[in-house]
């Protein structure tokens, strides 16, 4: 991979990740309701989902990935319902601040399912990525660099969203205000889950 190709990929991937969509909105909702650290697990789940499709693209398994068919629909529905579950739990336990470790596990799974169920992610790695990188002649070193670039760009972009959302959360000092913010974020996550399920 040339330096120009790497820079072009970083720019394209940054724009792709930063563009408003279910992933960005879900990260913001998680950061608003649970804080920055809890949202990092969601972001790690997103990264794992992205890397799954990246590895499929590198291995030349685009035909399998695009032919997921019923499995993709199942993952999409599971992802949407899991987000709805997280949303309802956030609303129900709005005044409970002692669920951080459980929240991290749920965030990881939520980020993973949301990414695996996102057709935009499939389109990027299996359709758009080959215009930046020759996947057929990729060396092991280049593949490792590609994985590192994808992971770092997603972490930086979504981490920035989460950081600023968590800072906004800091303005709500008393417990009642934070509980209300958690409920609003839960409703936001609920809407995202419904969109994931019904969106074609």
N, C-alpha and C positions, 0 to 999 in steps of 0.2 A: 504494500500500500504506500502510495506517495504521500508526501506532506500535504499537497493540495487536496488529495482525495480525503484524507483524514479531517482536514479543516472544513471541507464541504459537508462531510458526513456529520460532524459535530454541529454545524450551523443548522442543517436540515433536521437533525434529530431534536435539537433544542427547540426549534419552532414547532415541531410535531408534538413534543411532550408538553410544551407550554400552552398550546392551543386549548381553549376551553372545551372540556368534554367530561364524561363521567369520572375519569380518574382524577382530574384536577379538582373537580367539585367535591368528590368523596374525600380527598386528602384535606381540603380546606375544612370540610364539615368535621372530620376527625380531630384536626388540630384545634378547632374552636371548642369542641365538646370535651376533649380529653387532654389537650396540651400538645406541645411539640414532640416530646419523647414518645408518647403513645402513638403519634402519627407516623413515626419512623418505621414501626413494624409494618404498617400498611404500605408504606413506600417500598420496603424490602420485598413484600409480597408482589407488588407491581413489577419490580426489577426481575424477580424470579420468573414471572409470567412472560415478560419481554424476552428474557434470555432463552426461555423455552422455544419461542418462535424463531429466535435468532439461530439457535442450534439446529432446528429443523431446516432452516434456509441454508445454513452452511453445509449440512449433510445431504442437501439435495432432496429433501423429503417434502417439497412444496406440494406435490400431488396428494400426498397423504393428508397434509395439513389443510389443504383447501377442500378435500373430500371428507372432512370430518362428518358432514351430514348431520345425522341424528345426534351423534355425540356432542357436536358443537352446540346444537340447540339445547341439549340437556345441561351442558356446562353453563350456557347462557341463562337458563331458567334457575339453576342452582345458585349462580352468582347473584342474580336479581333478588331471589328470596332470602339469600344470606344477608344481603345489604338491608333488606326490609327487617330481618330479625335483629341486626345490629341497631337499626334505627329505633325499633320498638323498645329494645333493651335500654338504649340511651335515654329515651323519653321516660320510661318507667323508673329507671334508677338515677334520675337527674340529680337527686340530692346526695347520692352515694359517691364518695371520693376515694373508696378503698378497693378499687377493682383494677388497678394498673396492670398487674401481671396477666390477668385474664384478658384484659383489653388488648394487650400486645399480641397474644396468641390469636385472638379473633381478628385483629387488624391484619396480621400476616395472611391469614386464610382469605379474608375479604379482598385484600389487594390482589392476591393471586387469582381468585375466581373472577374478579372484575376484569382483569387484564386478559385472561384466557377467553373470556366471553365477548371481548371487544373486537368486532370485525375490522375496525380501523387499524388495530395493531397488526393483524394478519396481513392486511393490505400493505402496510409499510414494509414489513420484513420480507414478505414473499413477492411483492410487486415493485416496491419503490427502492429498496436497498440495493438490488443488483445493478441499478443505474449508477451507483457510487462505488461499489466494490465488485470485482470479478470473483464471484463465489466459487467458480469452477476451478480456479487456480490459486486458491487461498492456502498459504502455508500455515503450519501450526502456530508460528510466532504471530503472523498476521491475524489469525483467528483469535488468539489470546488478547491481542491489542484491541480487536473489534469488541470482544466481550467486555473488556475494561472500559472502553469508551462509552458503550451503551449503559453500563452500570453507573458510571460516574456522572454522565449527563442527566440521567433520570434522577439520581440522588440529589444532584445540585438543583435542578429545576423544580422538582416537586418538593424538595427540602426547603427551597426558598419560599414557595407558597405556604408550606406548613409553618415556617418560622414567623412569617408576617401575620398569618392567621392566629398563631399562638400569642403573638405580641398584642394583637387586638383583644384577645381573650383576657390579657392581663389588665385591661382597663376595667373589667368587671370584678371588683375586689370582694364584695360581700357574697356569701354563699347563696343567697336567694337569687341574685343577679346571674351568678354562674350556673345555677340550676336552670334558670329560664333560658340562658344561652345554649345549654346542653339540650334542652327540649327543642329549641328552634333548629339546632344542628341535626337533631334526630329526625325532624320533619323533612329537612333538606335531604338527608340520606335516604329517607323513605321514598321521596320523589325520584331520586336517582335509581333506586332499586326497581321501581315500577317502570321507569323508562327503559332500563336494561332488558326487562322481561318482554315488553311490548314492541320494542324497536326492532325493525326488520333489517 
